[in-house]
Amino acid sequence: MKVGFVHLGCSKNLIDTEATIGLFKKHNFEIVAEEEKADIIVINTCGFIDSAKEEAINTILEMAEYKKKNCKYLIVMGCLVQRYYEELIKALPEVDLFIKIDEYDILWNKIENFIEKNKVIESNKQTSRKILEVPKMPMLTQEQFLDRTITTGKDYAYLKIGEGCSNKCTYCAIPYIRGPFVSRKKEDIIDEAKGLAKQGIKELIIIAQDTTKYGVDLYGESKLAELLEDISKINGIHWIRFLYSYPEGITDELIETVANNPKIANYFDIPIQHISNDILKRMNRRTSKKQIKELISKIRTKIPDVTLRTSLIVGFPGETKEQFAELLEFIKEIKFDKLGTFPYSREDGTPAAKLPNQIHGNTKKARYRQVMQQQQIISREKQVEKLDKEYEVLIENISFDKKYYIGRTIQDAPEIDGLVYIQNAKQENKIHQFERVKVTDISDYDVIGKIITKANAGRGDKKCKS
C-alpha cells in the first residue's frame, strides 16, 4: 500500500513525522509525495495556538476528500489529537484512526492492528486539563530515532535532545500536550548524530522545547554545553546550532563553549517573550528586564559577531499602552538580528486564559504590526552591514532559472532566516559544498553574492572578513 504524509507544526513535531515515515518504510510500505496516489494518508497535527488548530482541522477535512477517490484510510496523530482526543473522535468520523502522543510507545501496534486487522485500539488514557496531573509522555524509542527518514534534504537535520517542557509559562499549552521535560540519554543522542553524519548530513540543529534544560532531570544539572562539545567531535559534522534556549538557562559555560568552538554557530535563539517586569511575572517567566539586558550584553561582549534571535508576545492580558511602549523601546535599543512576534493566543486550560483584561483582537494585531515595522527597519540596517563582507556559505540548491546557487551562512537557520543567492551559477556542480562568498547586494532579508575562493569545507569558519 502507498502512504502519503502531511506534516504540520514545528521542527520538534517534524522528527515525529520522520520517525513515522521510517516505521512505514521499515514495514515495506511505499511512501508517495502526492496525496491523490495514497492508499493511506497520515496527518501529523499541531495544536499549539488557535491558528494552528484551525489549519489542522481544515487539513483533515481536505484530506478526507481523498477518501472519495483512492484513499482507504485516514490517520491523524500529534499535538491536536493529544489535546482534544475525545472531542475529535466525535467531531471527525471521517478519520479512521487517531493516535495520541502518549501512545507513541505503541505507535506501530496501533497502526498495524488497524491496517491488518481493521481493529482500532482505543486510548484508555484520559487527557488532563490540570497541569499537575499531566504525566511524562513516552518518547520515541531509540530505534525510532535511528530509523527515521530525514525529510529536510542532504545537508541538515534536526536532532531532538528532549521532550516536553517543565517551565509552566502561563500562556503556553505545551506542558499539557507534551508533558514535563524529559532528556534523552547522551549516548543515544551521540549515536544518532553519528548516524546522521554517516548519511552525509553537514549541519545538526539541536532542538527541544528548552534546550538549556537538557540533562537536568538525568544528571542534576544542565549538560547542554558538554553535549555540544561531544557532538562537535563527530567527523563529518561541520556546523552545529541549538535553538530555543531560555535566558535563565544560558550559563557562562555555554557562552564560552559557543565562543571557543569553531563548529558551533555564534547564534543564540532566546525567546524572551516580553520585557516588562510585570508582564514577565504574570507569564511566570523566570527572568527580569535587568537580567535579560545583562545577558545580552554579556553574550555580545564575549562573542562580538553573535547573531541574536528572539520571539515576543504582544497583547498579553493586561498589557498596557505603557508596557507595550516599553517593549517597543527595548527592541529599538537592543536591535536583535532576528525577531519573531506573535499576538497572544488564549489557550484552553492555561492560567493566562483566565486572567482579567484580555486584550481586544484588533489591538493585538495593531501592536504586532508596530513591532514588525520597527524590526523591519532594524533588519534593513543589519543587512546593509553585510555589504562587501565575506562569509562561508553552504550551498543547498540552485534557482529555477539556473542563474543562482542558493545557500546559507552559519548565522542563518534554515526555514526561518535569510538566504544567500550566489551569482553566475556555472555547469560545475557546487550544491552541498561550502564556498567563500562576498556579499554584493542585499534585499530585506536575503543577500546576493559571488564566490571568492573555495572554502575549506569543514573548518567551521564562523567569522566574517571585512
GUPA-90239 format. One record per residue (C-alpha): residue number from 0; residue in one letter; chain; x, y, z. Coordinates in Angstrom, 2 decimals. Example, Ala and Ser with C-alpha at 12.3 -4.5 7.8 and 13.67 -1.06 7.14 Angstrom:
REC / 0 / a / A / 12.30 / -4.50 / 7.80
REC / 1 / s / A / 13.67 / -1.06 / 7.14
END
This chain:
REC / 0 / m / A / 0.00 / 0.00 / 0.00
REC / 1 / k / A / 1.07 / 3.57 / -0.68
REC / 2 / v / A / 1.30 / 6.08 / 2.17
REC / 3 / g / A / 1.25 / 9.88 / 1.93
REC / 4 / f / A / 2.18 / 12.21 / 4.77
REC / 5 / v / A / 1.07 / 15.72 / 5.68
REC / 6 / h / A / 3.22 / 17.42 / 8.30
REC / 7 / l / A / 2.04 / 20.42 / 10.33
REC / 8 / g / A / 3.82 / 22.26 / 13.10
REC / 9 / c / A / 7.30 / 22.77 / 14.44
REC / 10 / s / A / 10.63 / 21.06 / 13.84
REC / 11 / k / A / 10.17 / 19.02 / 17.03
REC / 12 / n / A / 6.95 / 17.65 / 15.56
REC / 13 / l / A / 8.73 / 17.07 / 12.25
REC / 14 / i / A / 11.00 / 14.50 / 13.89
REC / 15 / d / A / 7.89 / 12.54 / 14.94
REC / 16 / t / A / 6.69 / 12.66 / 11.33
REC / 17 / e / A / 10.08 / 11.44 / 10.08
REC / 18 / a / A / 10.05 / 8.60 / 12.61
REC / 19 / t / A / 6.58 / 7.54 / 11.46
REC / 20 / i / A / 7.67 / 7.58 / 7.81
REC / 21 / g / A / 10.59 / 5.39 / 8.84
REC / 22 / l / A / 8.22 / 2.92 / 10.51
REC / 23 / f / A / 6.12 / 2.57 / 7.37
REC / 24 / k / A / 9.20 / 2.13 / 5.19
REC / 25 / k / A / 10.59 / -0.47 / 7.59
REC / 26 / h / A / 7.37 / -2.45 / 7.16
REC / 27 / n / A / 7.61 / -2.28 / 3.35
REC / 28 / f / A / 5.02 / 0.39 / 2.63
REC / 29 / e / A / 5.66 / 2.70 / -0.30
REC / 30 / i / A / 5.90 / 6.41 / 0.55
REC / 31 / v / A / 4.40 / 8.80 / -2.02
REC / 32 / a / A / 4.52 / 12.59 / -2.24
REC / 33 / e / A / 1.10 / 13.08 / -3.85
REC / 34 / e / A / -1.97 / 12.58 / -1.66
REC / 35 / e / A / -4.09 / 11.54 / -4.65
REC / 36 / k / A / -1.91 / 8.45 / -5.09
REC / 37 / a / A / -2.02 / 7.37 / -1.45
REC / 38 / d / A / -3.99 / 4.43 / -0.08
REC / 39 / i / A / -3.24 / 5.76 / 3.42
REC / 40 / i / A / -2.88 / 9.41 / 4.39
REC / 41 / v / A / -1.19 / 10.27 / 7.70
REC / 42 / i / A / -1.52 / 13.80 / 9.11
REC / 43 / n / A / 0.73 / 14.89 / 11.98
REC / 44 / t / A / -1.02 / 17.86 / 13.57
REC / 45 / c / A / -0.06 / 20.92 / 15.59
REC / 46 / g / A / -2.32 / 22.15 / 18.38
REC / 47 / f / A / -0.24 / 24.95 / 19.85
REC / 48 / i / A / -2.32 / 28.06 / 19.14
REC / 49 / d / A / -5.72 / 28.81 / 17.59
REC / 50 / s / A / -4.39 / 29.39 / 14.07
REC / 51 / a / A / -2.53 / 26.06 / 14.17
REC / 52 / k / A / -5.65 / 24.23 / 15.36
REC / 53 / e / A / -7.71 / 25.79 / 12.59
REC / 54 / e / A / -5.11 / 24.81 / 10.00
REC / 55 / a / A / -5.08 / 21.24 / 11.34
REC / 56 / i / A / -8.87 / 20.85 / 11.19
REC / 57 / n / A / -9.02 / 22.31 / 7.67
REC / 58 / t / A / -6.24 / 19.97 / 6.55
REC / 59 / i / A / -8.02 / 16.92 / 7.98
REC / 60 / l / A / -11.22 / 17.85 / 6.15
REC / 61 / e / A / -9.29 / 18.49 / 2.93
REC / 62 / m / A / -7.52 / 15.13 / 3.12
REC / 63 / a / A / -10.83 / 13.39 / 3.93
REC / 64 / e / A / -11.99 / 14.35 / 0.43
REC / 65 / y / A / -9.44 / 11.89 / -0.98
REC / 66 / k / A / -11.39 / 9.04 / 0.66
REC / 67 / k / A / -13.96 / 9.54 / -2.07
REC / 68 / k / A / -11.27 / 8.61 / -4.59
REC / 69 / n / A / -8.22 / 6.44 / -3.88
REC / 70 / c / A / -7.55 / 6.85 / -0.17
REC / 71 / k / A / -8.78 / 3.98 / 2.02
REC / 72 / y / A / -7.57 / 5.11 / 5.45
REC / 73 / l / A / -7.04 / 8.48 / 7.10
REC / 74 / i / A / -4.80 / 8.51 / 10.18
REC / 75 / v / A / -4.34 / 11.61 / 12.35
REC / 76 / m / A / -1.71 / 11.95 / 15.08
REC / 77 / g / A / 0.17 / 14.62 / 17.01
REC / 78 / c / A / -0.45 / 17.57 / 19.30
REC / 79 / l / A / -4.05 / 18.33 / 18.33
REC / 80 / v / A / -5.00 / 14.70 / 18.94
REC / 81 / q / A / -3.26 / 14.63 / 22.32
REC / 82 / r / A / -5.08 / 17.76 / 23.43
REC / 83 / y / A / -8.57 / 17.07 / 22.02
REC / 84 / y / A / -8.76 / 13.30 / 21.52
REC / 85 / e / A / -12.28 / 12.77 / 22.90
REC / 86 / e / A / -13.72 / 15.78 / 21.06
REC / 87 / l / A / -12.09 / 14.85 / 17.73
REC / 88 / i / A / -13.44 / 11.29 / 17.75
REC / 89 / k / A / -16.97 / 12.69 / 17.98
REC / 90 / a / A / -16.46 / 15.59 / 15.59
REC / 91 / l / A / -14.50 / 13.90 / 12.78
REC / 92 / p / A / -15.92 / 10.49 / 11.85
REC / 93 / e / A / -14.04 / 10.83 / 8.55
REC / 94 / v / A / -10.85 / 9.90 / 10.41
REC / 95 / d / A / -10.24 / 6.15 / 10.75
REC / 96 / l / A / -7.55 / 6.24 / 13.43
REC / 97 / f / A / -6.41 / 8.86 / 15.94
REC / 98 / i / A / -3.03 / 8.44 / 17.68
REC / 99 / k / A / -2.14 / 10.48 / 20.76
REC / 100 / i / A / 1.40 / 11.43 / 21.73
REC / 101 / d / A / 1.14 / 9.38 / 24.92
REC / 102 / e / A / 0.67 / 6.34 / 22.66
REC / 103 / y / A / 3.88 / 6.81 / 20.67
REC / 104 / d / A / 5.43 / 3.87 / 22.54
REC / 105 / i / A / 2.80 / 1.65 / 20.85
REC / 106 / l / A / 2.62 / 3.69 / 17.64
REC / 107 / w / A / 3.15 / 0.82 / 15.22
REC / 108 / n / A / 0.93 / -1.55 / 17.23
REC / 109 / k / A / -1.99 / 0.83 / 16.74
REC / 110 / i / A / -1.29 / 1.28 / 13.04
REC / 111 / e / A / -0.72 / -2.42 / 12.37
REC / 112 / n / A / -3.80 / -3.54 / 14.30
REC / 113 / f / A / -5.92 / -1.15 / 12.30
REC / 114 / i / A / -4.50 / -1.85 / 8.84
REC / 115 / e / A / -4.02 / -5.63 / 9.21
REC / 116 / k / A / -6.98 / -6.47 / 11.45
REC / 117 / n / A / -9.28 / -3.46 / 10.94
REC / 118 / k / A / -9.19 / -3.09 / 14.72
REC / 119 / v / A / -8.95 / 0.29 / 16.45
REC / 120 / i / A / -7.23 / 0.19 / 19.84
REC / 121 / e / A / -9.00 / 2.97 / 21.72
REC / 122 / s / A / -6.93 / 5.10 / 24.07
REC / 123 / n / A / -7.60 / 4.39 / 27.73
REC / 124 / k / A / -5.60 / 7.41 / 28.89
REC / 125 / q / A / -7.64 / 10.46 / 29.78
REC / 126 / t / A / -6.39 / 13.83 / 28.56
REC / 127 / s / A / -5.89 / 16.07 / 31.59
REC / 128 / r / A / -6.64 / 19.80 / 31.68
REC / 129 / k / A / -4.77 / 20.19 / 35.01
REC / 130 / i / A / -1.04 / 20.68 / 34.61
REC / 131 / l / A / -0.12 / 18.90 / 37.83
REC / 132 / e / A / -1.85 / 15.76 / 36.55
REC / 133 / v / A / -0.10 / 15.65 / 33.16
REC / 134 / p / A / 2.33 / 12.70 / 33.14
REC / 135 / k / A / 5.59 / 12.40 / 31.28
REC / 136 / m / A / 4.98 / 11.45 / 27.67
REC / 137 / p / A / 6.62 / 8.33 / 26.25
REC / 138 / m / A / 9.44 / 9.47 / 23.98
REC / 139 / l / A / 10.11 / 7.86 / 20.65
REC / 140 / t / A / 12.27 / 4.79 / 21.12
REC / 141 / q / A / 15.97 / 4.94 / 20.22
REC / 142 / e / A / 15.21 / 2.60 / 17.31
REC / 143 / q / A / 12.56 / 5.02 / 16.01
REC / 144 / f / A / 15.03 / 7.91 / 16.22
REC / 145 / l / A / 17.66 / 5.91 / 14.33
REC / 146 / d / A / 15.25 / 4.64 / 11.67
REC / 147 / r / A / 13.60 / 7.99 / 10.89
REC / 148 / t / A / 13.61 / 9.25 / 7.32
REC / 149 / i / A / 15.22 / 12.68 / 7.01
REC / 150 / t / A / 12.93 / 15.00 / 5.02
REC / 151 / t / A / 14.99 / 18.19 / 5.18
REC / 152 / g / A / 17.41 / 17.30 / 2.40
REC / 153 / k / A / 21.01 / 16.14 / 2.33
REC / 154 / d / A / 22.68 / 18.98 / 4.22
REC / 155 / y / A / 20.99 / 19.46 / 7.59
REC / 156 / a / A / 18.85 / 17.57 / 10.06
REC / 157 / y / A / 17.18 / 18.28 / 13.38
REC / 158 / l / A / 18.38 / 16.43 / 16.46
REC / 159 / k / A / 15.87 / 16.28 / 19.32
REC / 160 / i / A / 17.54 / 16.07 / 22.74
REC / 161 / g / A / 14.46 / 16.22 / 24.95
REC / 162 / e / A / 10.69 / 16.04 / 25.02
REC / 163 / g / A / 8.10 / 18.16 / 26.80
REC / 164 / c / A / 8.54 / 21.26 / 28.96
REC / 165 / s / A / 8.53 / 21.96 / 32.69
REC / 166 / n / A / 8.66 / 25.77 / 32.58
REC / 167 / k / A / 4.89 / 26.23 / 33.01
REC / 168 / c / A / 4.61 / 29.64 / 31.36
REC / 169 / t / A / 1.04 / 30.77 / 31.98
REC / 170 / y / A / 0.21 / 31.30 / 28.29
REC / 171 / c / A / 1.60 / 28.02 / 26.95
REC / 172 / a / A / -0.22 / 24.74 / 26.32
REC / 173 / i / A / 2.91 / 22.69 / 25.54
REC / 174 / p / A / 3.22 / 21.14 / 29.05
REC / 175 / y / A / -0.42 / 20.00 / 28.76
REC / 176 / i / A / 0.28 / 18.44 / 25.37
REC / 177 / r / A / 3.83 / 17.13 / 25.65
REC / 178 / g / A / 4.14 / 16.71 / 29.43
REC / 179 / p / A / 7.10 / 17.69 / 31.62
REC / 180 / f / A / 10.64 / 17.91 / 30.22
REC / 181 / v / A / 12.44 / 14.60 / 29.68
REC / 182 / s / A / 16.04 / 14.41 / 28.43
REC / 183 / r / A / 17.34 / 11.72 / 26.12
REC / 184 / k / A / 20.42 / 9.83 / 27.23
REC / 185 / k / A / 23.58 / 11.46 / 25.96
REC / 186 / e / A / 24.94 / 8.26 / 24.46
REC / 187 / d / A / 21.71 / 7.81 / 22.46
REC / 188 / i / A / 21.95 / 11.35 / 21.09
REC / 189 / i / A / 25.59 / 10.84 / 20.11
REC / 190 / d / A / 24.73 / 7.56 / 18.34
REC / 191 / e / A / 22.03 / 9.31 / 16.34
REC / 192 / a / A / 24.34 / 12.21 / 15.49
REC / 193 / k / A / 26.99 / 9.79 / 14.24
REC / 194 / g / A / 24.39 / 8.04 / 12.09
REC / 195 / l / A / 23.30 / 11.35 / 10.58
REC / 196 / a / A / 26.93 / 12.23 / 9.83
REC / 197 / k / A / 27.34 / 8.91 / 8.01
REC / 198 / q / A / 24.33 / 9.86 / 5.86
REC / 199 / g / A / 26.24 / 12.97 / 4.76
REC / 200 / i / A / 24.46 / 15.49 / 6.99
REC / 201 / k / A / 26.72 / 18.52 / 7.45
REC / 202 / e / A / 24.70 / 20.60 / 9.91
REC / 203 / l / A / 22.91 / 19.43 / 13.05
REC / 204 / i / A / 20.25 / 21.63 / 14.60
REC / 205 / i / A / 19.80 / 20.77 / 18.26
REC / 206 / i / A / 16.21 / 21.20 / 19.44
REC / 207 / a / A / 13.98 / 20.72 / 22.46
REC / 208 / q / A / 11.27 / 22.91 / 23.95
REC / 209 / d / A / 14.03 / 24.44 / 26.10
REC / 210 / t / A / 17.48 / 23.15 / 25.14
REC / 211 / t / A / 19.12 / 24.70 / 28.21
REC / 212 / k / A / 17.19 / 22.25 / 30.41
REC / 213 / y / A / 18.96 / 19.32 / 28.77
REC / 214 / g / A / 20.31 / 16.89 / 31.35
REC / 215 / v / A / 18.82 / 18.48 / 34.45
REC / 216 / d / A / 16.43 / 15.55 / 35.01
REC / 217 / l / A / 19.07 / 12.89 / 34.24
REC / 218 / y / A / 22.27 / 14.36 / 35.62
REC / 219 / g / A / 21.14 / 17.02 / 38.12
REC / 220 / e / A / 22.44 / 19.95 / 36.05
REC / 221 / s / A / 22.36 / 21.29 / 32.51
REC / 222 / k / A / 24.65 / 19.33 / 30.20
REC / 223 / l / A / 23.97 / 21.27 / 27.00
REC / 224 / a / A / 27.48 / 22.74 / 26.74
REC / 225 / e / A / 29.05 / 19.33 / 27.30
REC / 226 / l / A / 26.73 / 17.72 / 24.76
REC / 227 / l / A / 27.60 / 20.34 / 22.12
REC / 228 / e / A / 31.30 / 19.72 / 22.67
REC / 229 / d / A / 30.84 / 15.97 / 22.27
REC / 230 / i / A / 28.80 / 16.36 / 19.08
REC / 231 / s / A / 31.46 / 18.70 / 17.64
REC / 232 / k / A / 33.97 / 15.84 / 17.80
REC / 233 / i / A / 31.99 / 13.75 / 15.28
REC / 234 / n / A / 33.66 / 13.53 / 11.90
REC / 235 / g / A / 31.59 / 14.95 / 9.05
REC / 236 / i / A / 29.57 / 17.40 / 11.15
REC / 237 / h / A / 30.73 / 20.89 / 10.16
REC / 238 / w / A / 28.07 / 23.16 / 11.67
REC / 239 / i / A / 26.08 / 22.85 / 14.90
REC / 240 / r / A / 23.38 / 25.21 / 16.13
REC / 241 / f / A / 20.98 / 24.93 / 19.05
REC / 242 / l / A / 17.58 / 26.60 / 19.20
REC / 243 / y / A / 15.09 / 27.63 / 21.91
REC / 244 / s / A / 17.48 / 28.49 / 24.77
REC / 245 / y / A / 15.61 / 30.19 / 27.60
REC / 246 / p / A / 17.52 / 33.16 / 29.05
REC / 247 / e / A / 17.74 / 31.87 / 32.62
REC / 248 / g / A / 19.42 / 28.68 / 31.39
REC / 249 / i / A / 22.21 / 30.35 / 29.38
REC / 250 / t / A / 25.28 / 29.87 / 31.56
REC / 251 / d / A / 28.78 / 31.31 / 31.32
REC / 252 / e / A / 29.94 / 27.81 / 30.38
REC / 253 / l / A / 27.52 / 27.69 / 27.44
REC / 254 / i / A / 28.60 / 31.13 / 26.21
REC / 255 / e / A / 32.28 / 30.14 / 26.44
REC / 256 / t / A / 31.58 / 26.91 / 24.55
REC / 257 / v / A / 29.91 / 28.80 / 21.71
REC / 258 / a / A / 32.67 / 31.42 / 21.65
REC / 259 / n / A / 35.52 / 28.92 / 21.52
REC / 260 / n / A / 34.22 / 26.03 / 19.42
REC / 261 / p / A / 34.50 / 26.81 / 15.67
REC / 262 / k / A / 31.82 / 24.28 / 14.71
REC / 263 / i / A / 29.10 / 25.80 / 16.91
REC / 264 / a / A / 27.24 / 28.72 / 15.35
REC / 265 / n / A / 27.60 / 32.11 / 17.03
REC / 266 / y / A / 23.83 / 32.09 / 17.20
REC / 267 / f / A / 21.55 / 32.36 / 20.23
REC / 268 / d / A / 17.81 / 31.86 / 19.85
REC / 269 / i / A / 16.45 / 33.33 / 23.10
REC / 270 / p / A / 12.65 / 33.51 / 23.45
REC / 271 / i / A / 12.24 / 36.35 / 25.96
REC / 272 / q / A / 8.50 / 36.98 / 25.14
REC / 273 / h / A / 8.37 / 40.44 / 26.78
REC / 274 / i / A / 10.49 / 42.95 / 28.70
REC / 275 / s / A / 8.03 / 44.47 / 31.19
REC / 276 / n / A / 8.77 / 43.01 / 34.61
REC / 277 / d / A / 5.07 / 42.96 / 35.49
REC / 278 / i / A / 4.15 / 41.00 / 32.37
REC / 279 / l / A / 7.12 / 38.66 / 32.72
REC / 280 / k / A / 5.91 / 37.87 / 36.24
REC / 281 / r / A / 2.34 / 37.21 / 35.06
REC / 282 / m / A / 3.75 / 35.00 / 32.29
REC / 283 / n / A / 5.57 / 33.02 / 35.02
REC / 284 / r / A / 8.87 / 33.75 / 33.29
REC / 285 / r / A / 11.98 / 33.37 / 35.41
REC / 286 / t / A / 13.91 / 36.44 / 34.31
REC / 287 / s / A / 13.63 / 40.20 / 34.71
REC / 288 / k / A / 14.32 / 43.11 / 32.37
REC / 289 / k / A / 17.64 / 43.75 / 34.12
REC / 290 / q / A / 18.74 / 40.10 / 33.82
REC / 291 / i / A / 17.79 / 39.92 / 30.14
REC / 292 / k / A / 19.71 / 43.09 / 29.28
REC / 293 / e / A / 22.75 / 41.91 / 31.26
REC / 294 / l / A / 22.68 / 38.55 / 29.49
REC / 295 / i / A / 22.53 / 40.15 / 26.04
REC / 296 / s / A / 25.40 / 42.47 / 26.96
REC / 297 / k / A / 27.49 / 39.55 / 28.23
REC / 298 / i / A / 26.90 / 37.48 / 25.08
REC / 299 / r / A / 27.77 / 40.38 / 22.77
REC / 300 / t / A / 30.90 / 41.17 / 24.78
REC / 301 / k / A / 32.12 / 37.56 / 24.66
REC / 302 / i / A / 31.02 / 36.98 / 21.04
REC / 303 / p / A / 31.09 / 40.31 / 19.15
REC / 304 / d / A / 29.79 / 38.83 / 15.88
REC / 305 / v / A / 26.97 / 36.86 / 17.52
REC / 306 / t / A / 23.55 / 36.60 / 15.88
REC / 307 / l / A / 20.70 / 37.08 / 18.36
REC / 308 / r / A / 17.18 / 35.88 / 17.62
REC / 309 / t / A / 14.18 / 36.27 / 19.89
REC / 310 / s / A / 10.42 / 35.78 / 19.94
REC / 311 / l / A / 7.88 / 38.07 / 21.57
REC / 312 / i / A / 4.20 / 38.01 / 22.55
REC / 313 / v / A / 2.14 / 41.19 / 22.20
REC / 314 / g / A / -1.31 / 41.71 / 23.64
REC / 315 / f / A / -0.81 / 39.54 / 26.72
REC / 316 / p / A / -3.72 / 40.02 / 29.15
REC / 317 / g / A / -3.41 / 43.36 / 30.90
REC / 318 / e / A / -0.65 / 44.70 / 28.64
REC / 319 / t / A / -0.96 / 48.47 / 28.94
REC / 320 / k / A / 0.00 / 51.07 / 26.35
REC / 321 / e / A / 2.96 / 51.96 / 28.57
REC / 322 / q / A / 4.15 / 48.36 / 28.79
REC / 323 / f / A / 3.89 / 47.95 / 25.04
REC / 324 / a / A / 5.81 / 51.20 / 24.55
REC / 325 / e / A / 8.47 / 49.81 / 26.90
REC / 326 / l / A / 8.75 / 46.70 / 24.72
REC / 327 / l / A / 8.99 / 48.77 / 21.55
REC / 328 / e / A / 11.74 / 50.95 / 23.06
REC / 329 / f / A / 13.63 / 47.83 / 24.13
REC / 330 / i / A / 13.51 / 46.47 / 20.57
REC / 331 / k / A / 14.92 / 49.77 / 19.24
REC / 332 / e / A / 17.69 / 49.73 / 21.84
REC / 333 / i / A / 18.81 / 46.10 / 21.57
REC / 334 / k / A / 18.45 / 45.71 / 17.80
REC / 335 / f / A / 18.01 / 41.94 / 17.57
REC / 336 / d / A / 19.38 / 40.39 / 14.38
REC / 337 / k / A / 16.25 / 38.26 / 14.00
REC / 338 / l / A / 12.90 / 38.72 / 15.72
REC / 339 / g / A / 9.54 / 36.98 / 15.55
REC / 340 / t / A / 6.33 / 38.25 / 17.13
REC / 341 / f / A / 3.04 / 36.55 / 17.95
REC / 342 / p / A / -0.25 / 38.12 / 19.05
REC / 343 / y / A / -1.27 / 36.46 / 22.31
REC / 344 / s / A / -3.47 / 33.40 / 21.78
REC / 345 / r / A / -5.90 / 32.47 / 24.56
REC / 346 / e / A / -5.31 / 28.74 / 25.08
REC / 347 / d / A / -7.76 / 26.36 / 26.77
REC / 348 / g / A / -6.80 / 25.39 / 30.29
REC / 349 / t / A / -3.83 / 27.73 / 30.65
REC / 350 / p / A / -3.73 / 30.15 / 33.61
REC / 351 / a / A / -3.41 / 33.17 / 31.30
REC / 352 / a / A / -6.73 / 32.32 / 29.66
REC / 353 / k / A / -8.44 / 33.14 / 32.97
REC / 354 / l / A / -6.64 / 36.44 / 33.54
REC / 355 / p / A / -8.70 / 39.66 / 33.53
REC / 356 / n / A / -8.24 / 42.45 / 31.00
REC / 357 / q / A / -7.94 / 40.30 / 27.88
REC / 358 / i / A / -6.77 / 42.49 / 25.00
REC / 359 / h / A / -9.05 / 43.07 / 22.01
REC / 360 / g / A / -8.02 / 41.28 / 18.82
REC / 361 / n / A / -7.67 / 44.48 / 16.78
REC / 362 / t / A / -5.35 / 45.94 / 19.43
REC / 363 / k / A / -3.19 / 42.81 / 19.35
REC / 364 / k / A / -2.96 / 42.98 / 15.57
REC / 365 / a / A / -2.04 / 46.67 / 15.64
REC / 366 / r / A / 0.71 / 46.06 / 18.20
REC / 367 / y / A / 2.00 / 43.12 / 16.18
REC / 368 / r / A / 2.26 / 45.35 / 13.10
REC / 369 / q / A / 4.10 / 48.04 / 15.05
REC / 370 / v / A / 6.71 / 45.58 / 16.32
REC / 371 / m / A / 7.28 / 44.08 / 12.89
REC / 372 / q / A / 7.53 / 47.51 / 11.25
REC / 373 / q / A / 10.17 / 48.52 / 13.79
REC / 374 / q / A / 12.06 / 45.28 / 13.30
REC / 375 / q / A / 11.99 / 45.72 / 9.54
REC / 376 / i / A / 13.93 / 48.98 / 9.95
REC / 377 / i / A / 16.47 / 47.20 / 12.17
REC / 378 / s / A / 16.73 / 44.27 / 9.77
REC / 379 / r / A / 17.48 / 46.65 / 6.92
REC / 380 / e / A / 20.29 / 48.22 / 8.95
REC / 381 / k / A / 21.68 / 44.76 / 9.69
REC / 382 / q / A / 21.52 / 43.86 / 6.00
REC / 383 / v / A / 23.46 / 46.97 / 4.96
REC / 384 / e / A / 26.24 / 45.98 / 7.37
REC / 385 / k / A / 26.76 / 42.75 / 5.39
REC / 386 / l / A / 27.71 / 44.53 / 2.15
REC / 387 / d / A / 31.25 / 43.72 / 0.95
REC / 388 / k / A / 31.79 / 41.18 / 3.71
REC / 389 / e / A / 32.78 / 37.58 / 3.09
REC / 390 / y / A / 31.07 / 34.53 / 4.55
REC / 391 / e / A / 31.40 / 30.79 / 4.36
REC / 392 / v / A / 28.22 / 29.54 / 2.67
REC / 393 / l / A / 26.75 / 26.07 / 2.47
REC / 394 / i / A / 25.20 / 25.79 / -0.99
REC / 395 / e / A / 21.98 / 23.76 / -0.81
REC / 396 / n / A / 20.14 / 24.39 / -4.06
REC / 397 / i / A / 20.01 / 26.16 / -7.41
REC / 398 / s / A / 17.38 / 28.62 / -8.62
REC / 399 / f / A / 14.71 / 27.52 / -11.08
REC / 400 / d / A / 16.29 / 29.56 / -13.87
REC / 401 / k / A / 19.75 / 28.10 / -13.04
REC / 402 / k / A / 21.21 / 31.59 / -12.61
REC / 403 / y / A / 21.83 / 31.43 / -8.86
REC / 404 / y / A / 23.08 / 28.94 / -6.35
REC / 405 / i / A / 21.12 / 29.21 / -3.10
REC / 406 / g / A / 22.73 / 28.72 / 0.29
REC / 407 / r / A / 23.06 / 29.86 / 3.89
REC / 408 / t / A / 25.74 / 31.17 / 6.21
REC / 409 / i / A / 26.27 / 29.59 / 9.62
REC / 410 / q / A / 24.43 / 32.63 / 11.02
REC / 411 / d / A / 21.20 / 31.69 / 9.23
REC / 412 / a / A / 18.96 / 28.88 / 10.44
REC / 413 / p / A / 17.06 / 27.03 / 7.69
REC / 414 / e / A / 13.42 / 27.92 / 7.02
REC / 415 / i / A / 13.34 / 30.90 / 9.41
REC / 416 / d / A / 16.30 / 33.08 / 8.38
REC / 417 / g / A / 17.69 / 34.59 / 5.20
REC / 418 / l / A / 19.31 / 33.01 / 2.15
REC / 419 / v / A / 22.39 / 33.75 / 0.08
REC / 420 / y / A / 21.87 / 33.94 / -3.69
REC / 421 / i / A / 25.16 / 33.36 / -5.48
REC / 422 / q / A / 25.57 / 34.88 / -8.93
REC / 423 / n / A / 26.92 / 33.21 / -12.05
REC / 424 / a / A / 25.98 / 29.61 / -11.33
REC / 425 / k / A / 28.09 / 27.57 / -13.76
REC / 426 / q / A / 27.97 / 24.00 / -15.05
REC / 427 / e / A / 30.23 / 22.80 / -12.26
REC / 428 / n / A / 28.00 / 21.37 / -9.53
REC / 429 / k / A / 28.61 / 23.15 / -6.26
REC / 430 / i / A / 25.45 / 22.01 / -4.45
REC / 431 / h / A / 26.16 / 20.52 / -0.98
REC / 432 / q / A / 29.55 / 22.26 / -0.91
REC / 433 / f / A / 30.99 / 25.10 / 1.17
REC / 434 / e / A / 32.11 / 28.21 / -0.69
REC / 435 / r / A / 33.57 / 31.57 / 0.32
REC / 436 / v / A / 31.12 / 34.26 / -0.82
REC / 437 / k / A / 31.38 / 38.06 / -0.90
REC / 438 / v / A / 28.10 / 39.97 / -0.45
REC / 439 / t / A / 27.47 / 42.35 / -3.34
REC / 440 / d / A / 23.81 / 43.28 / -2.87
REC / 441 / i / A / 21.00 / 42.93 / -0.34
REC / 442 / s / A / 17.22 / 42.66 / -0.10
REC / 443 / d / A / 15.05 / 42.93 / 3.02
REC / 444 / y / A / 16.10 / 39.53 / 4.36
REC / 445 / d / A / 18.34 / 37.82 / 1.78
REC / 446 / v / A / 21.69 / 38.73 / 0.25
REC / 447 / i / A / 23.29 / 38.33 / -3.17
REC / 448 / g / A / 26.96 / 37.47 / -3.53
REC / 449 / k / A / 29.70 / 35.96 / -5.65
REC / 450 / i / A / 32.11 / 33.15 / -4.95
REC / 451 / i / A / 35.60 / 34.34 / -4.00
REC / 452 / t / A / 37.61 / 31.19 / -3.41
REC / 453 / k / A / 36.86 / 27.62 / -2.47
REC / 454 / a / A / 36.12 / 27.49 / 1.24
REC / 455 / n / A / 37.94 / 24.96 / 3.33
REC / 456 / a / A / 34.89 / 22.73 / 3.86
REC / 457 / g / A / 34.55 / 21.60 / 7.40
REC / 458 / r / A / 36.79 / 24.17 / 9.05
REC / 459 / g / A / 33.71 / 25.66 / 10.70
REC / 460 / d / A / 34.79 / 29.23 / 9.96
REC / 461 / k / A / 32.27 / 31.34 / 11.88
REC / 462 / k / A / 33.91 / 34.69 / 11.36
REC / 463 / c / A / 33.24 / 37.13 / 8.58
REC / 464 / k / A / 36.02 / 39.09 / 6.95
REC / 465 / s / A / 35.57 / 42.76 / 6.11
END
